[in-house]
Amino acid sequence: MDLSVVICTRNRAARLPETLAKLRDLQPPDVSWELVFVDNNSSDNTLDILKEFSLHASIPIQVVREKKAGLSNARNAGWRAARGAIVAFTDDDCYPQEDWLVAVVRAFREPDLGYVGGRVLLFDPDDAPITIQTSTQPVFYPAHSHIESGQIIGANFSCTRRLLEAVDGFDPHLGAGTTFDSGEDTDVLIRASLLGFTGRYDPAVVVFHHHRRRLENDVKKLYCGYAFGRGALSMKTILESRARKLYLKNWYWRLRSLLRQGHRDYCLHELAGATRFVRSRLSGARRSSDRAAPEIWHFEGDVHGAARLKQAGTDAVGNLQG
């Protein structure tokens, strides 16, 4: 398998069909590929919707159920189940452009590239212009680069499996569903860069974000959550990274810039996130190597979508073979 697309979801059954419909429109790349859906222990009928979609697919699909909450836990379950040499991540409220897979594969034809990010555009122009990346300027990131939050967004982020194995995946203490609502994507890139991996921001790789946030209070709450996570990530990098001086200097200038722009609230949330991160480390929080095996269903659909389900093993693994 050359390419795996990982999409994590939780309690989005009402909106998930829109995303699935867009996935049907994707242009197939000239490599073998699969879809990996991760249901992060939803309490609605998300799992049933994913299985029903998979039954009629013409490509291999895995449906993974990760019971431990948190986007990092879900993404870790997804890439570990994935069989592709390249793993592409997007979100359950994002609609990839039709040539997304083709663009991802084309980007990784550059020798020795470890990761690729792309544009994240608004799907609905009435939504607030947030959680997007609109730059049309390509950027190359050499090894040991300084990587700022927001330069590459997890909603449109691909990397090699070798990179994910080298950094041991996403930090389960960061990201949505944790105390720190963001930072898990940038954290992976920082650690990968310090290990010698190179990357690229490629504006030809495009997804559309349908986040549906329009109210000023919702926007401010989101930004405060992101600032809290950025503070935690900054402190983690300063405490645990060989590049602590570089990141300490850049964090200092970012906080000064926020104050100059009148964003005192965001500055305070970053400092609060950094303080909370230190407290969590002092209290003994560490990344745990204990991981309960997720439930996985394999769907190997043919062009007609005809298949039969076979249950096997204690991990509830089903093989659907056309």
RODO-2510 file (C-alpha; in nm, 4 decimals, decimal comma):
residues 322
     n   res          X          Y          Z
     1     m     0,0000     0,0000     0,0000
     2     d     0,1418     0,3404    -0,1002
     3     l    -0,0969     0,5928     0,0556
     4     s    -0,3366     0,5904     0,3514
     5     v    -0,5861     0,8690     0,4225
     6     v    -0,6732     0,8951     0,7940
     7     i    -0,9893     1,0770     0,9050
     8     c    -1,0856     1,0873     1,2729
     9     t    -1,4387     1,1613     1,3894
    10     r    -1,6443     1,1766     1,7052
    11     n    -2,0215     1,2210     1,7345
    12     r    -2,0570     1,3800     1,3903
    13     a    -2,3149     1,1363     1,2503
    14     a    -2,5469     1,4159     1,1347
    15     r    -2,2771     1,5896     0,9288
    16     l    -2,0546     1,2979     0,8307
    17     p    -2,2475     1,2114     0,5104
    18     e    -2,1387     1,5450     0,3591
    19     t    -1,7739     1,4534     0,4064
    20     l    -1,8259     1,1011     0,2736
    21     a    -1,9975     1,2366    -0,0369
    22     k    -1,6944     1,4568    -0,1108
    23     l    -1,4591     1,1604    -0,0680
    24     r    -1,6462     0,9775    -0,3445
    25     d    -1,5493     1,2603    -0,5831
    26     l    -1,1734     1,2276    -0,5262
    27     q    -0,9615     1,1622    -0,8336
    28     p    -0,7757     0,8355    -0,7736
    29     p    -0,3966     0,8711    -0,7677
    30     d    -0,1667     0,6510    -0,9745
    31     v    -0,0687     0,4551    -0,6622
    32     s    -0,2474     0,2098    -0,4345
    33     w    -0,4395     0,3785    -0,1547
    34     e    -0,6863     0,3224     0,1260
    35     l    -0,9145     0,5131     0,3601
    36     v    -0,8789     0,4746     0,7368
    37     f    -1,1653     0,6110     0,9467
    38     v    -1,1210     0,6373     1,3225
    39     d    -1,4339     0,6579     1,5361
    40     n    -1,3165     0,8121     1,8636
    41     n    -1,5725     0,6306     2,0806
    42     s    -1,8801     0,8125     1,9488
    43     s    -2,2071     0,7798     2,1377
    44     d    -2,4197     0,8351     1,8252
    45     n    -2,4428     0,6137     1,5145
    46     t    -2,1166     0,7339     1,3591
    47     l    -1,9753     0,3812     1,3517
    48     d    -2,2790     0,2471     1,1640
    49     i    -2,2516     0,5237     0,9027
    50     l    -1,8841     0,4490     0,8444
    51     k    -1,9453     0,0767     0,8080
    52     e    -2,2331     0,1340     0,5660
    53     f    -2,0191     0,3643     0,3525
    54     s    -1,7367     0,1103     0,3526
    55     l    -1,9606    -0,1741     0,2375
    56     h    -2,0153    -0,0007    -0,0965
    57     a    -1,6651     0,1334    -0,1542
    58     s    -1,4421     0,0401    -0,4462
    59     i    -1,1199     0,0872    -0,2477
    60     p    -0,9833    -0,0709     0,0695
    61     i    -1,1222     0,0902     0,3838
    62     q    -1,0445     0,0341     0,7482
    63     v    -1,2800     0,1437     1,0238
    64     v    -1,1021     0,1752     1,3570
    65     r    -1,2690     0,2333     1,6907
    66     e    -1,0408     0,4050     1,9418
    67     k    -1,2086     0,4169     2,2833
    68     k    -0,9603     0,6533     2,4462
    69     a    -1,0816     1,0089     2,3824
    70     g    -0,8637     1,2739     2,2228
    71     l    -0,7657     1,3592     1,8666
    72     s    -0,4046     1,2530     1,9224
    73     n    -0,5159     0,9110     2,0464
    74     a    -0,7444     0,8768     1,7444
    75     r    -0,4759     0,9813     1,4975
    76     n    -0,2274     0,7439     1,6574
    77     a    -0,4740     0,4574     1,6216
    78     g    -0,5305     0,5591     1,2596
    79     w    -0,1718     0,5756     1,1412
    80     r    -0,0766     0,2611     1,3284
    81     a    -0,3575     0,0723     1,1526
    82     a    -0,2710     0,2332     0,8178
    83     r    -0,0755     0,0300     0,5643
    84     g     0,0529     0,3130     0,3444
    85     a     0,4101     0,4410     0,3225
    86     i     0,2553     0,7904     0,3161
    87     v    -0,0174     0,8880     0,5645
    88     a    -0,2418     1,1852     0,4809
    89     f    -0,4552     1,3425     0,7544
    90     t    -0,7645     1,5559     0,7171
    91     d    -1,0629     1,6276     0,9415
    92     d    -1,4238     1,5121     0,9406
    93     d    -1,5458     1,8660     0,8633
    94     c    -1,3070     1,9127     0,5708
    95     y    -1,3742     1,8447     0,2035
    96     p    -1,0624     1,7657    -0,0006
    97     q    -1,0368     1,9208    -0,3437
    98     e    -1,0930     1,6605    -0,6157
    99     d    -0,7228     1,6423    -0,7045
   100     w    -0,6080     1,6285    -0,3391
   101     l    -0,4714     1,2742    -0,3522
   102     v    -0,2983     1,3393    -0,6835
   103     a    -0,1380     1,6551    -0,5393
   104     v    -0,0207     1,4745    -0,2237
   105     v     0,1426     1,1964    -0,4252
   106     r     0,3047     1,4501    -0,6598
   107     a     0,4479     1,6447    -0,3647
   108     f     0,6108     1,3354    -0,2171
   109     r     0,7902     1,2608    -0,5417
   110     e     1,0443     1,5160    -0,4195
   111     p     1,3327     1,3041    -0,2830
   112     d     1,3669     1,2568     0,0926
   113     l     1,0658     1,4696     0,1855
   114     g     0,9229     1,3794     0,5263
   115     y     0,6068     1,5894     0,5494
   116     v     0,3787     1,8093     0,3385
   117     g     0,1174     2,0670     0,4355
   118     g    -0,1268     2,2461     0,2115
   119     r    -0,3919     2,5118     0,1877
   120     v    -0,7013     2,5000     0,4079
   121     l    -0,9724     2,7234     0,2592
   122     l    -1,3206     2,8178     0,3752
   123     f    -1,5942     2,6030     0,2270
   124     d    -1,8755     2,8380     0,3283
   125     p    -1,7869     3,2061     0,2744
   126     d    -2,0332     3,3002     0,5500
   127     d    -1,8227     3,1192     0,8094
   128     a    -1,5648     3,3190     1,0063
   129     p    -1,2254     3,3268     0,8293
   130     i    -1,0503     3,1178     1,0950
   131     t    -0,8716     2,7794     1,1146
   132     i    -0,7537     2,8253     0,7571
   133     q    -0,4233     2,8581     0,5707
   134     t    -0,4579     3,0522     0,2471
   135     s    -0,0995     3,1239     0,1457
   136     t    -0,0189     3,0529    -0,2196
   137     q     0,3573     3,0745    -0,1604
   138     p     0,5404     2,7384    -0,1489
   139     v     0,7776     2,6968     0,1458
   140     f     1,0552     2,4422     0,1972
   141     y     1,1477     2,3482     0,5550
   142     p     1,5053     2,2203     0,5914
   143     a     1,5924     1,9944     0,8811
   144     h     1,6183     2,1771     1,2152
   145     s     1,3831     2,4547     1,0998
   146     h     1,1840     2,6692     1,3386
   147     i     0,8189     2,5737     1,2806
   148     e     0,5527     2,8123     1,4017
   149     s     0,1993     2,7040     1,4921
   150     g    -0,0395     2,7508     1,2007
   151     q     0,2168     2,7256     0,9219
   152     i     0,1044     2,3698     0,8515
   153     i    -0,2410     2,2741     0,9798
   154     g    -0,3400     1,9238     1,0870
   155     a    -0,6532     1,9420     0,8717
   156     n    -0,4279     1,9122     0,5649
   157     f    -0,1098     1,7392     0,6680
   158     s     0,0686     1,4356     0,5215
   159     c     0,3878     1,2595     0,6218
   160     t     0,5784     0,9389     0,5734
   161     r     0,5141     0,6454     0,7993
   162     r     0,8868     0,6446     0,8745
   163     l     0,8532     0,9944     1,0231
   164     l     0,5583     0,8941     1,2428
   165     e     0,7481     0,5917     1,3700
   166     a     1,0562     0,8023     1,4395
   167     v     0,8653     1,0517     1,6586
   168     d     0,6320     0,7855     1,8037
   169     g     0,3254     0,9630     1,6693
   170     f     0,1185     1,2368     1,8300
   171     d     0,1502     1,3390     2,1938
   172     p    -0,1776     1,2257     2,3593
   173     h    -0,1527     1,5125     2,6090
   174     l    -0,1948     1,7717     2,3317
   175     g    -0,4773     1,8472     2,0898
   176     a    -0,8563     1,8443     2,0842
   177     g    -1,0156     1,6412     2,3609
   178     t    -0,7354     1,7138     2,6100
   179     t    -0,6586     1,9876     2,8608
   180     f    -0,4627     2,1572     2,5816
   181     d    -0,6899     2,2035     2,2820
   182     s    -0,4235     2,2355     2,0129
   183     g    -0,0570     2,1938     1,9269
   184     e    -0,0375     1,8206     1,8514
   185     d     0,0224     1,8725     1,4777
   186     t     0,2970     2,1349     1,5189
   187     d     0,4553     1,9249     1,7941
   188     v     0,4994     1,6333     1,5514
   189     l     0,6582     1,8638     1,2928
   190     i     0,8965     2,0215     1,5456
   191     r     1,0163     1,6847     1,6718
   192     a     1,0487     1,5489     1,3178
   193     s     1,2461     1,8518     1,2011
   194     l     1,4860     1,8203     1,4937
   195     l     1,5416     1,4559     1,3967
   196     g     1,6498     1,5643     1,0495
   197     f     1,3302     1,5377     0,8440
   198     t     1,2576     1,7981     0,5769
   199     g     0,9155     1,9193     0,4685
   200     r     0,7233     2,1448     0,2372
   201     y     0,4162     2,3646     0,2351
   202     d     0,2579     2,3051    -0,1068
   203     p    -0,0373     2,5327    -0,1955
   204     a    -0,1465     2,2884    -0,4678
   205     v    -0,2620     2,0483    -0,1926
   206     v    -0,6057     2,1852    -0,0985
   207     v    -0,8915     2,1042     0,1381
   208     f    -1,1979     2,3119     0,2263
   209     h    -1,2927     2,3565     0,5921
   210     h    -1,6646     2,3629     0,6755
   211     h    -1,6356     2,4627     1,0409
   212     r    -1,9686     2,6542     1,0639
   213     r    -1,8440     2,9076     1,3233
   214     r    -1,9874     3,2551     1,2702
   215     l    -2,0538     3,4105     1,6101
   216     e    -1,7896     3,6393     1,7585
   217     n    -1,8015     3,4589     2,0939
   218     d    -1,7389     3,1228     1,9255
   219     v    -1,4405     3,2647     1,7389
   220     k    -1,2897     3,4197     2,0514
   221     k    -1,3381     3,0989     2,2500
   222     l    -1,1645     2,8988     1,9773
   223     y    -0,8715     3,1384     1,9567
   224     c    -0,8299     3,1358     2,3347
   225     g    -0,8234     2,7561     2,3274
   226     y    -0,5621     2,7604     2,0529
   227     a    -0,3539     3,0115     2,2501
   228     f    -0,3692     2,7891     2,5593
   229     g    -0,2464     2,4941     2,3502
   230     r     0,0286     2,7032     2,1879
   231     g     0,1526     2,8007     2,5313
   232     a     0,1685     2,4359     2,6359
   233     l     0,3497     2,3429     2,3146
   234     s     0,5975     2,6275     2,3555
   235     m     0,6777     2,5220     2,7101
   236     k     0,7076     2,1568     2,6112
   237     t     0,9544     2,2462     2,3360
   238     i     1,1533     2,4759     2,5665
   239     l     1,1756     2,2114     2,8397
   240     e     1,2285     1,9007     2,6281
   241     s     1,3950     2,0097     2,3040
   242     r     1,7541     2,0658     2,2020
   243     a     1,6297     2,3800     2,0244
   244     r     1,4988     2,5384     2,3455
   245     k     1,6885     2,8654     2,2961
   246     l     1,5465     2,9116     1,9464
   247     y     1,1894     2,8417     2,0582
   248     l     1,2207     3,0481     2,3768
   249     k     1,3352     3,3468     2,1709
   250     n     1,0556     3,3098     1,9164
   251     w     0,7936     3,2600     2,1887
   252     y     0,9093     3,5801     2,3598
   253     w     0,8712     3,7792     2,0364
   254     r     0,5323     3,6230     1,9625
   255     l     0,4000     3,7254     2,3048
   256     r     0,5324     4,0778     2,2536
   257     s     0,3656     4,0912     1,9128
   258     l     0,0328     3,9800     2,0608
   259     l     0,0513     4,2553     2,3212
   260     r     0,1350     4,5181     2,0582
   261     q    -0,1650     4,4090     1,8530
   262     g    -0,3940     4,4450     2,1541
   263     h    -0,4457     4,0694     2,2050
   264     r    -0,3783     4,0662     2,5778
   265     d    -0,6304     3,7846     2,6325
   266     y    -0,4499     3,5542     2,3894
   267     c    -0,1154     3,6378     2,5490
   268     l    -0,2510     3,5519     2,8931
   269     h    -0,3972     3,2255     2,7625
   270     e    -0,0580     3,1261     2,6198
   271     l     0,1080     3,1952     2,9536
   272     a    -0,1675     3,0009     3,1316
   273     g    -0,1192     2,7056     2,8972
   274     a     0,2563     2,7093     2,9577
   275     t     0,2032     2,7201     3,3340
   276     r    -0,0487     2,4372     3,3221
   277     f     0,1931     2,2282     3,1152
   278     v     0,4679     2,2714     3,3757
   279     r     0,2251     2,1735     3,6513
   280     s     0,1218     1,8631     3,4575
   281     r     0,4850     1,7583     3,4210
   282     l     0,5589     1,8199     3,7872
   283     s     0,2578     1,6094     3,8804
   284     g     0,4099     1,3197     3,6904
   285     a     0,2122     1,3191     3,3644
   286     r     0,4031     1,1288     3,1000
   287     r     0,3279     0,9737     2,7658
   288     s     0,2061     0,6242     2,8370
   289     s     0,3167     0,3236     2,6352
   290     d     0,0095     0,1295     2,7475
   291     r    -0,2296     0,1251     2,4540
   292     a    -0,5365    -0,0939     2,4458
   293     a    -0,5771    -0,2466     2,1025
   294     p    -0,8450    -0,0601     1,9063
   295     e    -1,1210    -0,2444     1,7243
   296     i    -1,0578    -0,2579     1,3491
   297     w    -1,2735    -0,3607     1,0558
   298     h    -1,1126    -0,4126     0,7132
   299     f    -1,3231    -0,3536     0,4027
   300     e    -1,1585    -0,4683     0,0794
   301     g    -1,4254    -0,3578    -0,1662
   302     d    -1,4160    -0,4324    -0,5386
   303     v    -1,5388    -0,2031    -0,8149
   304     h    -1,8933    -0,3316    -0,7657
   305     g    -1,8875    -0,2866    -0,3870
   306     a    -1,9751    -0,6550    -0,3440
   307     a    -1,8247    -0,8141    -0,0343
   308     r    -1,8754    -1,0447     0,2593
   309     l    -1,7901    -0,9790     0,6228
   310     k    -1,5876    -1,2230     0,8286
   311     q    -1,5189    -1,1690     1,1976
   312     a    -1,1860    -1,2851     1,3315
   313     g    -0,9803    -1,2629     1,6508
   314     t    -1,0297    -1,1004     1,9884
   315     d    -0,9646    -0,7538     1,8430
   316     a    -1,2918    -0,7785     1,6459
   317     v    -1,1173    -0,7559     1,3099
   318     g    -1,3449    -0,8131     1,0134
   319     n    -1,2192    -0,8790     0,6618
   320     l    -1,4455    -0,7770     0,3774
   321     q    -1,3265    -0,9342     0,0547
   322     g    -1,4839    -0,8920    -0,2844
***
